[in-house]
Amino acid sequence: MDTKAILDHQFVVAAYIVTWVIQLGYLAWLGMKWRAQKREVARIAKMPR
C-alpha cells in the first residue's frame, strides 16, 4: 500500500471514531437528562399537596 492510501484509511477511521464518540456522548447526555427528569417527577409526586 502506498502512503496516501494508508493516510486516507486512517482519516476515515478517525472520522468514524469521532462520529461515534459524539453520538455516544449525546446519548449519555440524554440519559442523564432523562434520569434527572424522572427524579424530579418522583420528588414532586412525594410532596404533600
Helices and strands as residue ranges (DSSP letters): H 3-46
